[in-house]
Every structure is written in structure tokens, then in C-alpha cells.
Amino acid sequence: MVTNATHYTIIVKGHLGQQWQAAFAEMTCAAQPNGTTVITGSLPDQAAVFGVLNLIERLGLILISMQSEEEQSHVE
């Protein structure tokens, strides 16, 4: 069986403190030297995507970009 997941790379302005990084659950947050944070990880569906975007808004972060790439994994 083939399942599809989507991997996202989200860039926001500023650096996130450790307490806010935990809010992004299973995604990885990496501060960049240029003053941005790159948030990466797989999200299962559109509802999860909107949840992350809502969290970015609630934290008052400025969204710079968001890219997605579909992943395929084989489950037996």
C-alpha cells in the first residue's frame, strides 16, 4: 500500500525561543543566521497545514514562504 504525506518547509521572520518551538510538535525549527527560522516536517492533511498557519498567526510571526513536496511511502 502506498500512502502520501506532504513535507513542508516554512520560513518565518525572526528566531523562535525554545518554548515556542515545542508548539510546533513534530516539526523541526532551525534558526538561520539571516534572522529567520525554518520550520520543516511532514503534515498529514490540509487541516494540519491550517493548524500550523493558525499557530504562526497566533504567535504574531511573519510568514515569509511556504513550500510543499509530496512524499510517498510504502506500507505493507
C-alpha positions as CSV (number, residue, x, y, z in Angstrom):
1,M,0.0,0.0,0.0
2,V,1.3,3.5,-0.9
3,T,0.5,6.4,1.4
4,N,1.1,10.0,0.7
5,A,2.5,12.6,3.1
6,T,3.5,16.1,2.4
7,H,6.7,17.6,3.6
8,Y,6.6,21.3,4.3
9,T,9.3,23.9,4.5
10,I,8.1,27.1,6.2
11,I,10.2,30.2,6.7
12,V,9.2,32.9,9.2
13,K,10.8,36.1,10.2
14,G,12.7,36.1,13.5
15,H,14.0,33.4,15.8
16,L,11.7,31.3,18.0
17,G,12.5,30.7,21.6
18,Q,12.6,27.1,22.9
19,Q,9.2,27.4,24.5
20,W,7.6,28.3,21.1
21,Q,9.5,25.6,19.2
22,A,7.7,23.0,21.2
23,A,4.4,24.4,20.0
24,F,5.2,23.1,16.5
25,A,5.1,19.5,17.8
26,E,6.8,17.1,15.4
27,M,8.2,19.7,13.1
28,T,11.8,20.9,13.3
29,C,12.7,24.6,13.9
30,A,16.1,25.9,12.9
31,A,17.2,29.5,13.5
32,Q,19.1,30.9,10.5
33,P,21.9,33.4,10.5
34,N,19.8,35.8,8.4
35,G,17.3,36.3,11.2
36,T,14.7,33.8,10.0
37,T,13.5,30.4,11.3
38,V,13.0,27.4,9.0
39,I,10.3,25.1,10.2
40,T,10.2,21.7,8.4
41,G,8.3,18.5,8.7
42,S,5.5,16.3,7.3
43,L,1.9,17.1,7.8
44,P,-0.8,14.5,7.2
45,D,-3.6,16.7,5.7
46,Q,-4.9,20.2,5.0
47,A,-6.4,20.6,8.5
48,A,-2.9,20.1,9.9
49,V,-1.5,22.7,7.5
50,F,-4.1,25.3,8.5
51,G,-3.4,24.4,12.2
52,V,0.3,25.3,11.7
53,L,-0.6,28.5,9.8
54,N,-3.0,29.5,12.5
55,L,-0.3,28.9,15.1
56,I,2.1,31.2,13.2
57,E,-0.6,33.9,13.1
58,R,-1.4,33.5,16.9
59,L,2.3,33.8,17.7
60,G,2.5,37.0,15.7
61,L,5.1,35.6,13.3
62,I,5.6,37.0,9.8
63,L,5.3,34.2,7.2
64,I,8.0,34.6,4.5
65,S,7.4,31.5,2.5
66,M,5.9,28.0,2.5
67,Q,6.8,25.2,0.1
68,S,5.5,21.7,-0.1
69,E,6.8,18.4,-1.6
70,E,4.7,15.3,-1.7
71,E,6.4,12.2,-0.2
72,Q,5.4,8.6,-1.0
73,S,6.0,5.8,1.5
74,H,5.2,2.1,1.1
75,V,3.3,0.4,3.9
76,E,2.9,-3.3,3.9
